[in-house]
Amino acid sequence: MLLRQMEYLQAVIENGNFYLAAEQCNVSQSAISQQIKKLETELGVKLLERHNRTFSLTPAGEHFYRKSLIISGDLKQLVRETKRIADHDHAVLRIGYYKGYHGNELSEAIAFFSEKYPTVDVEIMVGSHEELYHTMENVSVDLAINDQQRAFSDAYHNDVLAESKIYIELSVKNPLSKLTVLEAQDLKNTPCILVINPAGQKEEQSYYENIIGLQGDFLFADTVQEARLKIITGQGYMPVDVIGEEVWSDPAVSRIPLARNQSPVRKTYCAFWKKDNSGYYIEEFARILKSCF
C-alpha cells in the first residue's frame, strides 16, 4: 500500500489540491485524504500542513516527496528491465530523422510511445535526405521523418505530418537582420551554412541551390552549434525549418522568414516507411507521431 500512498501524495503536491489529484488517480477526494493521513500515521510524522483549503509541505514532507520521486523512477525502470529480460526477442523500433528538423514533436512522440510500450527499444539515427532514403531501402531504419524531396512512391506509406516554413538565421550585426522578410536573392552575396556530413554535402547544396533557390558560396558544419558560431562571427547564414509558430530568443542571432517572389518558402514533412516492412509498432508510432504535430 505504501507505493499507492506515495503516488497519492505526489499527485496532491503536483496538482496543488486534493480534488485534481483525485481526478488524476481516479479515486474519491476523501480516499486520497484518508490514505495520506494513514501514511502520516504509519510514518509517525506530519507530511502536510493543512490550511483550510490549501496546504504546505513540512520539512519532513519535502524530504519524503523528493525521495519518493526517486523511488518511483527506479521502480518504473525496474519494471522495464524485468519485462525486457522476460521477453528475450524484444522488439526494436528504428527511427531516422532529417538533420534539418529541429522540432519537439519527435521527442514527444517517442516519450508517449516508450511509456505505452516500455519493452520496445527505440533506436534513433539522423541523416540527410538521401541517407535516410537509403537506410529505408536497405531496411536499417523502419520509419523516417523527412521533408518531401521526391514524388511519393507506391512502395511506401507516405504520411503527411506538417508543413514547415524556412527561416534564415543570421547575426544581429548583419544589416540584413533589420528586414522582416528575406528574398532568396537578398542573400546571394552571403555564404550559406549547411549542417551536413561530408558525404552529403554535394546533395544538400544542390537541393538548396536548385529547389530552394539560394545562390552564392556554401559553407558546411558538423553540428548546429558549430553553424551558429559561424553565424555569430559573421561567416554566413543558416536556413532552418520551423513547424508551427516561430519562437526565437537568441540575442546574438536573428531568425527571419525566407520568401520567393514574396511567397513564404515551405517544405512538407512526412513519415515514410516501406509497405513490405510495416507492422504494429511502426504504424502505432506513426499514429502517435502524427498526433504530436
Summary of the structure (lengths in Angstrom):
residues: 293
radius of gyration: 25.3
end to end distance: 39.2
largest distance: 74.0
contacts: 857
relative contact order: 0.14
helix: 46%
strand: 27%
